[in-house]
Every structure is written in C-alpha cells, then in structure tokens.
Amino acid sequence: MKSPTKKRLLVAFAAVVIIGIFMAQKIITTNQAHERFEGYCEWRGLKVVTKTSDAGFCNDPVSGQVYKMVLFKGRWFLDEDLPCGFLCL
C-alpha cells in the first residue's frame, strides 16, 4: 500500500498535468484564431461585415454592435485590444 504522502504527490502531479493540457489547448486555439480574419471573428462569436488587407469589421448578431479588427504583426486583433496596450501608438 502506498503512503499518504505518495498518494498526495500523485494526485497533485495529475492535477498539474491536466491543468497543463487545458492551458496548452487554450493557447493553441487562441493562436489559431488570430491567424485568419474570418476565424478571429468566428472565435469571438461575430459575423464578418467587410474586410480589407489589414482591417475589417464584424458585428455581434445579438446586439448589432460593430467591431473593428486590425492586422497587427501578422495577427488579427480587436482594434482596441492590441497586445501592446498604449505602447502601440
């Protein structure tokens, strides 16, 4: 029979592995969404309105609100949600 300490370590290790798998899946899914304009709009639950080579608009089918998406360093982002914050100016 295993000691209680070994059981706790095994449970903790299993929990860390499971959390790591979920985090890796989230990171992969998010990175894939940022690659294409249409995919990014869909990932956010929006519908494509119009698109140019470096910008586009999507709308929320429920509220009707329109969002601007921009291409930034080869990835698509919500215009006001760029990864560099105020440093993008």
PyMOL Python script that loads the backbone (N, CA, C, O; Angstrom):
from pymol import cmd

cmd.read_pdbstr("""\
ATOM      1  N   MET A   1       0.837  -1.191   0.000  1.00  0.00           N
ATOM      2  CA  MET A   1       0.000   0.000   0.000  1.00  0.00           C
ATOM      3  C   MET A   1       0.884   1.257   0.000  1.00  0.00           C
ATOM      4  O   MET A   1       1.904   1.315   0.687  1.00  0.00           O
ATOM      5  N   LYS A   2       0.474   2.243  -0.773  1.00  0.00           N
ATOM      6  CA  LYS A   2       1.253   3.477  -0.864  1.00  0.00           C
ATOM      7  C   LYS A   2       1.023   4.343   0.364  1.00  0.00           C
ATOM      8  O   LYS A   2      -0.039   4.305   0.986  1.00  0.00           O
ATOM      9  N   SER A   3       2.029   5.112   0.691  1.00  0.00           N
ATOM     10  CA  SER A   3       1.891   6.024   1.824  1.00  0.00           C
ATOM     11  C   SER A   3       1.008   7.211   1.430  1.00  0.00           C
ATOM     12  O   SER A   3       0.895   7.525   0.246  1.00  0.00           O
ATOM     13  N   PRO A   4       0.381   7.874   2.408  1.00  0.00           N
ATOM     14  CA  PRO A   4      -0.474   9.030   2.099  1.00  0.00           C
ATOM     15  C   PRO A   4       0.285  10.151   1.383  1.00  0.00           C
ATOM     16  O   PRO A   4      -0.291  10.857   0.556  1.00  0.00           O
ATOM     17  N   THR A   5       1.560  10.316   1.691  1.00  0.00           N
ATOM     18  CA  THR A   5       2.356  11.362   1.044  1.00  0.00           C
ATOM     19  C   THR A   5       2.521  11.066  -0.446  1.00  0.00           C
ATOM     20  O   THR A   5       2.407  11.969  -1.275  1.00  0.00           O
ATOM     21  N   LYS A   6       2.787   9.815  -0.786  1.00  0.00           N
ATOM     22  CA  LYS A   6       2.934   9.449  -2.203  1.00  0.00           C
ATOM     23  C   LYS A   6       1.621   9.619  -2.936  1.00  0.00           C
ATOM     24  O   LYS A   6       1.616  10.030  -4.096  1.00  0.00           O
ATOM     25  N   LYS A   7       0.507   9.312  -2.291  1.00  0.00           N
ATOM     26  CA  LYS A   7      -0.804   9.483  -2.923  1.00  0.00           C
ATOM     27  C   LYS A   7      -1.074  10.959  -3.196  1.00  0.00           C
ATOM     28  O   LYS A   7      -1.566  11.323  -4.263  1.00  0.00           O
ATOM     29  N   ARG A   8      -0.749  11.795  -2.228  1.00  0.00           N
ATOM     30  CA  ARG A   8      -0.955  13.240  -2.405  1.00  0.00           C
ATOM     31  C   ARG A   8      -0.088  13.780  -3.536  1.00  0.00           C
ATOM     32  O   ARG A   8      -0.546  14.590  -4.342  1.00  0.00           O
ATOM     33  N   LEU A   9       1.153  13.336  -3.594  1.00  0.00           N
ATOM     34  CA  LEU A   9       2.047  13.765  -4.665  1.00  0.00           C
ATOM     35  C   LEU A   9       1.526  13.310  -6.030  1.00  0.00           C
ATOM     36  O   LEU A   9       1.584  14.061  -7.003  1.00  0.00           O
ATOM     37  N   LEU A  10       1.026  12.095  -6.095  1.00  0.00           N
ATOM     38  CA  LEU A  10       0.478  11.579  -7.344  1.00  0.00           C
ATOM     39  C   LEU A  10      -0.753  12.370  -7.786  1.00  0.00           C
ATOM     40  O   LEU A  10      -0.899  12.685  -8.967  1.00  0.00           O
ATOM     41  N   VAL A  11      -1.632  12.690  -6.845  1.00  0.00           N
ATOM     42  CA  VAL A  11      -2.824  13.488  -7.151  1.00  0.00           C
ATOM     43  C   VAL A  11      -2.410  14.890  -7.590  1.00  0.00           C
ATOM     44  O   VAL A  11      -2.962  15.416  -8.557  1.00  0.00           O
ATOM     45  N   ALA A  12      -1.466  15.495  -6.911  1.00  0.00           N
ATOM     46  CA  ALA A  12      -1.004  16.840  -7.274  1.00  0.00           C
ATOM     47  C   ALA A  12      -0.361  16.829  -8.657  1.00  0.00           C
ATOM     48  O   ALA A  12      -0.599  17.732  -9.459  1.00  0.00           O
ATOM     49  N   PHE A  13       0.448  15.817  -8.938  1.00  0.00           N
ATOM     50  CA  PHE A  13       1.084  15.712 -10.242  1.00  0.00           C
ATOM     51  C   PHE A  13       0.034  15.550 -11.343  1.00  0.00           C
ATOM     52  O   PHE A  13       0.130  16.193 -12.388  1.00  0.00           O
ATOM     53  N   ALA A  14      -0.953  14.706 -11.115  1.00  0.00           N
ATOM     54  CA  ALA A  14      -2.027  14.501 -12.095  1.00  0.00           C
ATOM     55  C   ALA A  14      -2.790  15.797 -12.334  1.00  0.00           C
ATOM     56  O   ALA A  14      -3.139  16.110 -13.472  1.00  0.00           O
ATOM     57  N   ALA A  15      -3.051  16.553 -11.273  1.00  0.00           N
ATOM     58  CA  ALA A  15      -3.757  17.824 -11.410  1.00  0.00           C
ATOM     59  C   ALA A  15      -2.945  18.812 -12.242  1.00  0.00           C
ATOM     60  O   ALA A  15      -3.495  19.503 -13.100  1.00  0.00           O
ATOM     61  N   VAL A  16      -1.652  18.880 -11.993  1.00  0.00           N
ATOM     62  CA  VAL A  16      -0.781  19.784 -12.760  1.00  0.00           C
ATOM     63  C   VAL A  16      -0.768  19.387 -14.237  1.00  0.00           C
ATOM     64  O   VAL A  16      -0.825  20.256 -15.107  1.00  0.00           O
ATOM     65  N   VAL A  17      -0.695  18.113 -14.526  1.00  0.00           N
ATOM     66  CA  VAL A  17      -0.696  17.634 -15.913  1.00  0.00           C
ATOM     67  C   VAL A  17      -2.012  17.981 -16.599  1.00  0.00           C
ATOM     68  O   VAL A  17      -2.006  18.462 -17.732  1.00  0.00           O
ATOM     69  N   ILE A  18      -3.132  17.747 -15.935  1.00  0.00           N
ATOM     70  CA  ILE A  18      -4.448  18.043 -16.525  1.00  0.00           C
ATOM     71  C   ILE A  18      -4.600  19.541 -16.777  1.00  0.00           C
ATOM     72  O   ILE A  18      -5.064  19.946 -17.843  1.00  0.00           O
ATOM     73  N   ILE A  19      -4.217  20.357 -15.813  1.00  0.00           N
ATOM     74  CA  ILE A  19      -4.289  21.818 -15.994  1.00  0.00           C
ATOM     75  C   ILE A  19      -3.375  22.249 -17.135  1.00  0.00           C
ATOM     76  O   ILE A  19      -3.752  23.108 -17.932  1.00  0.00           O
ATOM     77  N   GLY A  20      -2.195  21.674 -17.224  1.00  0.00           N
ATOM     78  CA  GLY A  20      -1.267  21.993 -18.318  1.00  0.00           C
ATOM     79  C   GLY A  20      -1.843  21.652 -19.680  1.00  0.00           C
ATOM     80  O   GLY A  20      -1.669  22.406 -20.638  1.00  0.00           O
ATOM     81  N   ILE A  21      -2.528  20.524 -19.772  1.00  0.00           N
ATOM     82  CA  ILE A  21      -3.152  20.131 -21.044  1.00  0.00           C
ATOM     83  C   ILE A  21      -4.230  21.130 -21.443  1.00  0.00           C
ATOM     84  O   ILE A  21      -4.298  21.534 -22.604  1.00  0.00           O
ATOM     85  N   PHE A  22      -5.074  21.536 -20.492  1.00  0.00           N
ATOM     86  CA  PHE A  22      -6.123  22.515 -20.792  1.00  0.00           C
ATOM     87  C   PHE A  22      -5.530  23.859 -21.194  1.00  0.00           C
ATOM     88  O   PHE A  22      -6.037  24.513 -22.105  1.00  0.00           O
ATOM     89  N   MET A  23      -4.464  24.275 -20.522  1.00  0.00           N
ATOM     90  CA  MET A  23      -3.827  25.551 -20.864  1.00  0.00           C
ATOM     91  C   MET A  23      -3.204  25.492 -22.254  1.00  0.00           C
ATOM     92  O   MET A  23      -3.326  26.446 -23.022  1.00  0.00           O
ATOM     93  N   ALA A  24      -2.545  24.396 -22.586  1.00  0.00           N
ATOM     94  CA  ALA A  24      -1.935  24.248 -23.913  1.00  0.00           C
ATOM     95  C   ALA A  24      -3.000  24.280 -24.997  1.00  0.00           C
ATOM     96  O   ALA A  24      -2.801  24.901 -26.041  1.00  0.00           O
ATOM     97  N   GLN A  25      -4.129  23.618 -24.763  1.00  0.00           N
ATOM     98  CA  GLN A  25      -5.215  23.628 -25.746  1.00  0.00           C
ATOM     99  C   GLN A  25      -5.751  25.040 -25.943  1.00  0.00           C
ATOM    100  O   GLN A  25      -6.013  25.446 -27.075  1.00  0.00           O
ATOM    101  N   LYS A  26      -5.917  25.794 -24.859  1.00  0.00           N
ATOM    102  CA  LYS A  26      -6.416  27.167 -24.937  1.00  0.00           C
ATOM    103  C   LYS A  26      -5.438  28.040 -25.725  1.00  0.00           C
ATOM    104  O   LYS A  26      -5.861  28.847 -26.553  1.00  0.00           O
ATOM    105  N   ILE A  27      -4.158  27.891 -25.480  1.00  0.00           N
ATOM    106  CA  ILE A  27      -3.145  28.687 -26.180  1.00  0.00           C
ATOM    107  C   ILE A  27      -3.146  28.353 -27.668  1.00  0.00           C
ATOM    108  O   ILE A  27      -3.088  29.257 -28.502  1.00  0.00           O
ATOM    109  N   ILE A  28      -3.210  27.089 -28.007  1.00  0.00           N
ATOM    110  CA  ILE A  28      -3.225  26.673 -29.416  1.00  0.00           C
ATOM    111  C   ILE A  28      -4.465  27.196 -30.125  1.00  0.00           C
ATOM    112  O   ILE A  28      -4.369  27.724 -31.233  1.00  0.00           O
ATOM    113  N   THR A  29      -5.630  27.054 -29.495  1.00  0.00           N
ATOM    114  CA  THR A  29      -6.880  27.528 -30.093  1.00  0.00           C
ATOM    115  C   THR A  29      -6.850  29.043 -30.304  1.00  0.00           C
ATOM    116  O   THR A  29      -7.268  29.538 -31.351  1.00  0.00           O
ATOM    117  N   THR A  30      -6.360  29.766 -29.314  1.00  0.00           N
ATOM    118  CA  THR A  30      -6.281  31.226 -29.415  1.00  0.00           C
ATOM    119  C   THR A  30      -5.325  31.641 -30.525  1.00  0.00           C
ATOM    120  O   THR A  30      -5.646  32.534 -31.309  1.00  0.00           O
ATOM    121  N   ASN A  31      -4.164  31.014 -30.605  1.00  0.00           N
ATOM    122  CA  ASN A  31      -3.197  31.345 -31.652  1.00  0.00           C
ATOM    123  C   ASN A  31      -3.761  31.062 -33.038  1.00  0.00           C
ATOM    124  O   ASN A  31      -3.551  31.849 -33.960  1.00  0.00           O
ATOM    125  N   GLN A  32      -4.470  29.957 -33.198  1.00  0.00           N
ATOM    126  CA  GLN A  32      -5.082  29.636 -34.492  1.00  0.00           C
ATOM    127  C   GLN A  32      -6.148  30.654 -34.855  1.00  0.00           C
ATOM    128  O   GLN A  32      -6.278  31.009 -36.026  1.00  0.00           O
ATOM    129  N   ALA A  33      -6.907  31.128 -33.892  1.00  0.00           N
ATOM    130  CA  ALA A  33      -7.959  32.113 -34.164  1.00  0.00           C
ATOM    131  C   ALA A  33      -7.372  33.425 -34.684  1.00  0.00           C
ATOM    132  O   ALA A  33      -7.969  34.060 -35.554  1.00  0.00           O
ATOM    133  N   HIS A  34      -6.230  33.836 -34.174  1.00  0.00           N
ATOM    134  CA  HIS A  34      -5.620  35.105 -34.570  1.00  0.00           C
ATOM    135  C   HIS A  34      -5.005  35.058 -35.976  1.00  0.00           C
ATOM    136  O   HIS A  34      -4.641  36.106 -36.509  1.00  0.00           O
ATOM    137  N   GLU A  35      -4.880  33.898 -36.576  1.00  0.00           N
ATOM    138  CA  GLU A  35      -4.210  33.773 -37.873  1.00  0.00           C
ATOM    139  C   GLU A  35      -5.049  34.285 -39.045  1.00  0.00           C
ATOM    140  O   GLU A  35      -4.499  34.847 -39.992  1.00  0.00           O
ATOM    141  N   ARG A  36      -6.365  34.100 -38.997  1.00  0.00           N
ATOM    142  CA  ARG A  36      -7.244  34.490 -40.113  1.00  0.00           C
ATOM    143  C   ARG A  36      -8.320  35.438 -39.619  1.00  0.00           C
ATOM    144  O   ARG A  36      -8.840  35.276 -38.515  1.00  0.00           O
ATOM    145  N   PHE A  37      -8.655  36.434 -40.439  1.00  0.00           N
ATOM    146  CA  PHE A  37      -9.690  37.409 -40.076  1.00  0.00           C
ATOM    147  C   PHE A  37     -11.020  36.718 -39.804  1.00  0.00           C
ATOM    148  O   PHE A  37     -11.660  36.967 -38.782  1.00  0.00           O
ATOM    149  N   GLU A  38     -11.432  35.849 -40.725  1.00  0.00           N
ATOM    150  CA  GLU A  38     -12.720  35.173 -40.583  1.00  0.00           C
ATOM    151  C   GLU A  38     -12.735  34.282 -39.344  1.00  0.00           C
ATOM    152  O   GLU A  38     -13.729  34.222 -38.620  1.00  0.00           O
ATOM    153  N   GLY A  39     -11.622  33.593 -39.111  1.00  0.00           N
ATOM    154  CA  GLY A  39     -11.519  32.730 -37.945  1.00  0.00           C
ATOM    155  C   GLY A  39     -11.566  33.508 -36.642  1.00  0.00           C
ATOM    156  O   GLY A  39     -12.132  33.046 -35.651  1.00  0.00           O
ATOM    157  N   TYR A  40     -10.965  34.699 -36.650  1.00  0.00           N
ATOM    158  CA  TYR A  40     -10.959  35.516 -35.445  1.00  0.00           C
ATOM    159  C   TYR A  40     -12.355  36.033 -35.128  1.00  0.00           C
ATOM    160  O   TYR A  40     -12.780  36.020 -33.973  1.00  0.00           O
ATOM    161  N   CYS A  41     -13.070  36.490 -36.161  1.00  0.00           N
ATOM    162  CA  CYS A  41     -14.448  36.946 -35.949  1.00  0.00           C
ATOM    163  C   CYS A  41     -15.309  35.799 -35.411  1.00  0.00           C
ATOM    164  O   CYS A  41     -16.071  35.973 -34.459  1.00  0.00           O
ATOM    165  N   GLU A  42     -15.178  34.648 -36.023  1.00  0.00           N
ATOM    166  CA  GLU A  42     -15.956  33.477 -35.601  1.00  0.00           C
ATOM    167  C   GLU A  42     -15.604  33.074 -34.161  1.00  0.00           C
ATOM    168  O   GLU A  42     -16.489  32.747 -33.371  1.00  0.00           O
ATOM    169  N   TRP A  43     -14.322  33.101 -33.834  1.00  0.00           N
ATOM    170  CA  TRP A  43     -13.868  32.745 -32.485  1.00  0.00           C
ATOM    171  C   TRP A  43     -14.488  33.663 -31.436  1.00  0.00           C
ATOM    172  O   TRP A  43     -14.767  33.233 -30.317  1.00  0.00           O
ATOM    173  N   ARG A  44     -14.704  34.933 -31.798  1.00  0.00           N
ATOM    174  CA  ARG A  44     -15.324  35.893 -30.893  1.00  0.00           C
ATOM    175  C   ARG A  44     -16.851  35.844 -30.953  1.00  0.00           C
ATOM    176  O   ARG A  44     -17.523  36.573 -30.222  1.00  0.00           O
ATOM    177  N   GLY A  45     -17.400  34.995 -31.815  1.00  0.00           N
ATOM    178  CA  GLY A  45     -18.853  34.880 -31.930  1.00  0.00           C
ATOM    179  C   GLY A  45     -19.477  35.966 -32.780  1.00  0.00           C
ATOM    180  O   GLY A  45     -20.654  36.286 -32.613  1.00  0.00           O
ATOM    181  N   LEU A  46     -18.703  36.539 -33.691  1.00  0.00           N
ATOM    182  CA  LEU A  46     -19.157  37.650 -34.526  1.00  0.00           C
ATOM    183  C   LEU A  46     -19.303  37.204 -35.976  1.00  0.00           C
ATOM    184  O   LEU A  46     -18.808  36.147 -36.367  1.00  0.00           O
ATOM    185  N   LYS A  47     -19.990  38.026 -36.765  1.00  0.00           N
ATOM    186  CA  LYS A  47     -20.155  37.752 -38.201  1.00  0.00           C
ATOM    187  C   LYS A  47     -19.407  38.814 -38.997  1.00  0.00           C
ATOM    188  O   LYS A  47     -19.418  39.992 -38.642  1.00  0.00           O
ATOM    189  N   VAL A  48     -18.755  38.383 -40.081  1.00  0.00           N
ATOM    190  CA  VAL A  48     -17.969  39.278 -40.930  1.00  0.00           C
ATOM    191  C   VAL A  48     -18.894  40.243 -41.663  1.00  0.00           C
ATOM    192  O   VAL A  48     -19.915  39.840 -42.221  1.00  0.00           O
ATOM    193  N   VAL A  49     -18.521  41.532 -41.653  1.00  0.00           N
ATOM    194  CA  VAL A  49     -19.250  42.553 -42.407  1.00  0.00           C
ATOM    195  C   VAL A  49     -18.449  42.914 -43.649  1.00  0.00           C
ATOM    196  O   VAL A  49     -18.951  42.798 -44.767  1.00  0.00           O
ATOM    197  N   THR A  50     -17.216  43.347 -43.462  1.00  0.00           N
ATOM    198  CA  THR A  50     -16.346  43.734 -44.572  1.00  0.00           C
ATOM    199  C   THR A  50     -14.893  43.595 -44.142  1.00  0.00           C
ATOM    200  O   THR A  50     -14.580  43.616 -42.951  1.00  0.00           O
ATOM    201  N   LYS A  51     -14.001  43.451 -45.136  1.00  0.00           N
ATOM    202  CA  LYS A  51     -12.587  43.236 -44.824  1.00  0.00           C
ATOM    203  C   LYS A  51     -11.710  43.820 -45.919  1.00  0.00           C
ATOM    204  O   LYS A  51     -12.029  43.728 -47.105  1.00  0.00           O
ATOM    205  N   THR A  52     -10.591  44.428 -45.504  1.00  0.00           N
ATOM    206  CA  THR A  52      -9.530  44.827 -46.425  1.00  0.00           C
ATOM    207  C   THR A  52      -8.313  43.973 -46.078  1.00  0.00           C
ATOM    208  O   THR A  52      -8.422  43.017 -45.311  1.00  0.00           O
ATOM    209  N   SER A  53      -7.164  44.314 -46.636  1.00  0.00           N
ATOM    210  CA  SER A  53      -5.976  43.501 -46.367  1.00  0.00           C
ATOM    211  C   SER A  53      -5.463  43.645 -44.937  1.00  0.00           C
ATOM    212  O   SER A  53      -4.817  42.729 -44.427  1.00  0.00           O
ATOM    213  N   ASP A  54      -5.736  44.781 -44.273  1.00  0.00           N
ATOM    214  CA  ASP A  54      -5.198  44.978 -42.927  1.00  0.00           C
ATOM    215  C   ASP A  54      -6.226  45.415 -41.881  1.00  0.00           C
ATOM    216  O   ASP A  54      -5.861  45.748 -40.753  1.00  0.00           O
ATOM    217  N   ALA A  55      -7.500  45.415 -42.250  1.00  0.00           N
ATOM    218  CA  ALA A  55      -8.554  45.783 -41.294  1.00  0.00           C
ATOM    219  C   ALA A  55      -9.873  45.187 -41.756  1.00  0.00           C
ATOM    220  O   ALA A  55     -10.010  44.744 -42.896  1.00  0.00           O
ATOM    221  N   GLY A  56     -10.830  45.187 -40.857  1.00  0.00           N
ATOM    222  CA  GLY A  56     -12.140  44.674 -41.209  1.00  0.00           C
ATOM    223  C   GLY A  56     -13.132  44.947 -40.097  1.00  0.00           C
ATOM    224  O   GLY A  56     -12.764  45.378 -39.004  1.00  0.00           O
ATOM    225  N   PHE A  57     -14.399  44.688 -40.395  1.00  0.00           N
ATOM    226  CA  PHE A  57     -15.450  44.912 -39.417  1.00  0.00           C
ATOM    227  C   PHE A  57     -16.286  43.655 -39.271  1.00  0.00           C
ATOM    228  O   PHE A  57     -16.603  42.976 -40.248  1.00  0.00           O
ATOM    229  N   CYS A  58     -16.635  43.362 -38.027  1.00  0.00           N
ATOM    230  CA  CYS A  58     -17.514  42.235 -37.703  1.00  0.00           C
ATOM    231  C   CYS A  58     -18.615  42.777 -36.803  1.00  0.00           C
ATOM    232  O   CYS A  58     -18.414  43.753 -36.081  1.00  0.00           O
ATOM    233  N   ASN A  59     -19.783  42.137 -36.850  1.00  0.00           N
ATOM    234  CA  ASN A  59     -20.834  42.587 -35.950  1.00  0.00           C
ATOM    235  C   ASN A  59     -21.334  41.449 -35.079  1.00  0.00           C
ATOM    236  O   ASN A  59     -21.243  40.270 -35.422  1.00  0.00           O
ATOM    237  N   ASP A  60     -21.865  41.857 -33.938  1.00  0.00           N
ATOM    238  CA  ASP A  60     -22.463  40.915 -33.000  1.00  0.00           C
ATOM    239  C   ASP A  60     -23.897  40.685 -33.455  1.00  0.00           C
ATOM    240  O   ASP A  60     -24.689  41.627 -33.469  1.00  0.00           O
ATOM    241  N   PRO A  61     -24.256  39.445 -33.832  1.00  0.00           N
ATOM    242  CA  PRO A  61     -25.602  39.196 -34.331  1.00  0.00           C
ATOM    243  C   PRO A  61     -26.693  39.436 -33.288  1.00  0.00           C
ATOM    244  O   PRO A  61     -27.852  39.640 -33.649  1.00  0.00           O
ATOM    245  N   VAL A  62     -26.344  39.415 -32.016  1.00  0.00           N
ATOM    246  CA  VAL A  62     -27.347  39.615 -30.966  1.00  0.00           C
ATOM    247  C   VAL A  62     -27.586  41.100 -30.717  1.00  0.00           C
ATOM    248  O   VAL A  62     -28.725  41.562 -30.772  1.00  0.00           O
ATOM    249  N   SER A  63     -26.518  41.851 -30.444  1.00  0.00           N
ATOM    250  CA  SER A  63     -26.664  43.267 -30.102  1.00  0.00           C
ATOM    251  C   SER A  63     -26.604  44.186 -31.315  1.00  0.00           C
ATOM    252  O   SER A  63     -27.077  45.321 -31.257  1.00  0.00           O
ATOM    253  N   GLY A  64     -26.024  43.703 -32.417  1.00  0.00           N
ATOM    254  CA  GLY A  64     -25.864  44.538 -33.605  1.00  0.00           C
ATOM    255  C   GLY A  64     -24.640  45.432 -33.553  1.00  0.00           C
ATOM    256  O   GLY A  64     -24.368  46.154 -34.512  1.00  0.00           O
ATOM    257  N   GLN A  65     -23.896  45.399 -32.455  1.00  0.00           N
ATOM    258  CA  GLN A  65     -22.707  46.239 -32.325  1.00  0.00           C
ATOM    259  C   GLN A  65     -21.651  45.803 -33.335  1.00  0.00           C
ATOM    260  O   GLN A  65     -21.449  44.611 -33.566  1.00  0.00           O
ATOM    261  N   VAL A  66     -20.976  46.792 -33.936  1.00  0.00           N
ATOM    262  CA  VAL A  66     -19.940  46.529 -34.938  1.00  0.00           C
ATOM    263  C   VAL A  66     -18.573  46.729 -34.287  1.00  0.00           C
ATOM    264  O   VAL A  66     -18.353  47.695 -33.555  1.00  0.00           O
ATOM    265  N   TYR A  67     -17.661  45.799 -34.566  1.00  0.00           N
ATOM    266  CA  TYR A  67     -16.307  45.840 -34.020  1.00  0.00           C
ATOM    267  C   TYR A  67     -15.303  45.928 -35.156  1.00  0.00           C
ATOM    268  O   TYR A  67     -15.448  45.268 -36.185  1.00  0.00           O
ATOM    269  N   LYS A  68     -14.279  46.757 -34.955  1.00  0.00           N
ATOM    270  CA  LYS A  68     -13.202  46.865 -35.941  1.00  0.00           C
ATOM    271  C   LYS A  68     -12.086  45.907 -35.548  1.00  0.00           C
ATOM    272  O   LYS A  68     -11.658  45.869 -34.394  1.00  0.00           O
ATOM    273  N   MET A  69     -11.619  45.131 -36.529  1.00  0.00           N
ATOM    274  CA  MET A  69     -10.498  44.225 -36.337  1.00  0.00           C
ATOM    275  C   MET A  69      -9.339  44.734 -37.175  1.00  0.00           C
ATOM    276  O   MET A  69      -9.546  45.232 -38.282  1.00  0.00           O
ATOM    277  N   VAL A  70      -8.123  44.615 -36.660  1.00  0.00           N
ATOM    278  CA  VAL A  70      -6.944  45.079 -37.387  1.00  0.00           C
ATOM    279  C   VAL A  70      -5.876  43.989 -37.417  1.00  0.00           C
ATOM    280  O   VAL A  70      -5.777  43.157 -36.515  1.00  0.00           O
ATOM    281  N   LEU A  71      -5.091  44.023 -38.477  1.00  0.00           N
ATOM    282  CA  LEU A  71      -3.954  43.119 -38.607  1.00  0.00           C
ATOM    283  C   LEU A  71      -2.763  43.797 -37.946  1.00  0.00           C
ATOM    284  O   LEU A  71      -2.370  44.893 -38.344  1.00  0.00           O
ATOM    285  N   PHE A  72      -2.188  43.149 -36.936  1.00  0.00           N
ATOM    286  CA  PHE A  72      -1.074  43.717 -36.181  1.00  0.00           C
ATOM    287  C   PHE A  72       0.009  42.655 -36.070  1.00  0.00           C
ATOM    288  O   PHE A  72      -0.191  41.620 -35.434  1.00  0.00           O
ATOM    289  N   LYS A  73       1.153  42.913 -36.687  1.00  0.00           N
ATOM    290  CA  LYS A  73       2.287  41.983 -36.686  1.00  0.00           C
ATOM    291  C   LYS A  73       1.872  40.592 -37.157  1.00  0.00           C
ATOM    292  O   LYS A  73       2.274  39.583 -36.578  1.00  0.00           O
ATOM    293  N   GLY A  74       1.062  40.551 -38.213  1.00  0.00           N
ATOM    294  CA  GLY A  74       0.676  39.291 -38.835  1.00  0.00           C
ATOM    295  C   GLY A  74      -0.442  38.538 -38.144  1.00  0.00           C
ATOM    296  O   GLY A  74      -0.742  37.402 -38.512  1.00  0.00           O
ATOM    297  N   ARG A  75      -1.070  39.157 -37.140  1.00  0.00           N
ATOM    298  CA  ARG A  75      -2.165  38.505 -36.415  1.00  0.00           C
ATOM    299  C   ARG A  75      -3.342  39.462 -36.298  1.00  0.00           C
ATOM    300  O   ARG A  75      -3.156  40.678 -36.254  1.00  0.00           O
ATOM    301  N   TRP A  76      -4.550  38.918 -36.247  1.00  0.00           N
ATOM    302  CA  TRP A  76      -5.769  39.730 -36.160  1.00  0.00           C
ATOM    303  C   TRP A  76      -6.149  39.963 -34.705  1.00  0.00           C
ATOM    304  O   TRP A  76      -6.101  39.058 -33.872  1.00  0.00           O
ATOM    305  N   PHE A  77      -6.533  41.227 -34.424  1.00  0.00           N
ATOM    306  CA  PHE A  77      -6.946  41.615 -33.078  1.00  0.00           C
ATOM    307  C   PHE A  77      -8.108  42.590 -33.159  1.00  0.00           C
ATOM    308  O   PHE A  77      -8.317  43.248 -34.178  1.00  0.00           O
ATOM    309  N   LEU A  78      -8.860  42.671 -32.071  1.00  0.00           N
ATOM    310  CA  LEU A  78      -9.837  43.728 -31.906  1.00  0.00           C
ATOM    311  C   LEU A  78      -9.057  45.034 -31.866  1.00  0.00           C
ATOM    312  O   LEU A  78      -8.010  45.099 -31.223  1.00  0.00           O
ATOM    313  N   ASP A  79      -9.539  46.074 -32.534  1.00  0.00           N
ATOM    314  CA  ASP A  79      -8.779  47.319 -32.654  1.00  0.00           C
ATOM    315  C   ASP A  79      -8.352  47.870 -31.298  1.00  0.00           C
ATOM    316  O   ASP A  79      -7.211  48.306 -31.144  1.00  0.00           O
ATOM    317  N   GLU A  80      -9.240  47.858 -30.322  1.00  0.00           N
ATOM    318  CA  GLU A  80      -8.890  48.424 -29.017  1.00  0.00           C
ATOM    319  C   GLU A  80      -8.259  47.400 -28.072  1.00  0.00           C
ATOM    320  O   GLU A  80      -8.075  47.686 -26.889  1.00  0.00           O
ATOM    321  N   ASP A  81      -7.930  46.232 -28.572  1.00  0.00           N
ATOM    322  CA  ASP A  81      -7.414  45.154 -27.722  1.00  0.00           C
ATOM    323  C   ASP A  81      -6.062  44.630 -28.226  1.00  0.00           C
ATOM    324  O   ASP A  81      -5.800  43.429 -28.168  1.00  0.00           O
ATOM    325  N   LEU A  82      -5.218  45.521 -28.713  1.00  0.00           N
ATOM    326  CA  LEU A  82      -3.904  45.105 -29.199  1.00  0.00           C
ATOM    327  C   LEU A  82      -3.027  44.661 -28.035  1.00  0.00           C
ATOM    328  O   LEU A  82      -3.157  45.202 -26.937  1.00  0.00           O
ATOM    329  N   PRO A  83      -2.143  43.698 -28.240  1.00  0.00           N
ATOM    330  CA  PRO A  83      -1.354  43.134 -27.137  1.00  0.00           C
ATOM    331  C   PRO A  83      -0.349  44.097 -26.520  1.00  0.00           C
ATOM    332  O   PRO A  83       0.172  43.809 -25.442  1.00  0.00           O
ATOM    333  N   CYS A  84      -0.055  45.225 -27.155  1.00  0.00           N
ATOM    334  CA  CYS A  84       0.964  46.115 -26.607  1.00  0.00           C
ATOM    335  C   CYS A  84       0.369  47.278 -25.825  1.00  0.00           C
ATOM    336  O   CYS A  84       1.116  48.116 -25.321  1.00  0.00           O
ATOM    337  N   GLY A  85      -0.952  47.352 -25.708  1.00  0.00           N
ATOM    338  CA  GLY A  85      -1.592  48.413 -24.937  1.00  0.00           C
ATOM    339  C   GLY A  85      -1.281  49.798 -25.495  1.00  0.00           C
ATOM    340  O   GLY A  85      -1.290  49.986 -26.712  1.00  0.00           O
ATOM    341  N   PHE A  86      -1.006  50.768 -24.628  1.00  0.00           N
ATOM    342  CA  PHE A  86      -0.754  52.143 -25.067  1.00  0.00           C
ATOM    343  C   PHE A  86       0.561  52.283 -25.810  1.00  0.00           C
ATOM    344  O   PHE A  86       0.779  53.316 -26.444  1.00  0.00           O
ATOM    345  N   LEU A  87       1.442  51.308 -25.766  1.00  0.00           N
ATOM    346  CA  LEU A  87       2.734  51.374 -26.438  1.00  0.00           C
ATOM    347  C   LEU A  87       2.617  51.261 -27.944  1.00  0.00           C
ATOM    348  O   LEU A  87       3.593  51.516 -28.650  1.00  0.00           O
ATOM    349  N   CYS A  88       1.441  50.884 -28.466  1.00  0.00           N
ATOM    350  CA  CYS A  88       1.251  50.734 -29.919  1.00  0.00           C
ATOM    351  C   CYS A  88       1.171  52.064 -30.637  1.00  0.00           C
ATOM    352  O   CYS A  88       1.259  52.110 -31.864  1.00  0.00           O
ATOM    353  N   LEU A  89       1.006  53.139 -29.899  1.00  0.00           N
ATOM    354  CA  LEU A  89       0.852  54.453 -30.525  1.00  0.00           C
ATOM    355  C   LEU A  89       2.087  54.756 -31.260  1.00  0.00           C
ATOM    356  O   LEU A  89       2.194  55.818 -31.874  1.00  0.00           O
TER     357      LEU A  89
END
""", "prot")
cmd.dss("prot")
cmd.show_as("cartoon", "prot")
cmd.util.cbc("prot")
cmd.orient("prot")
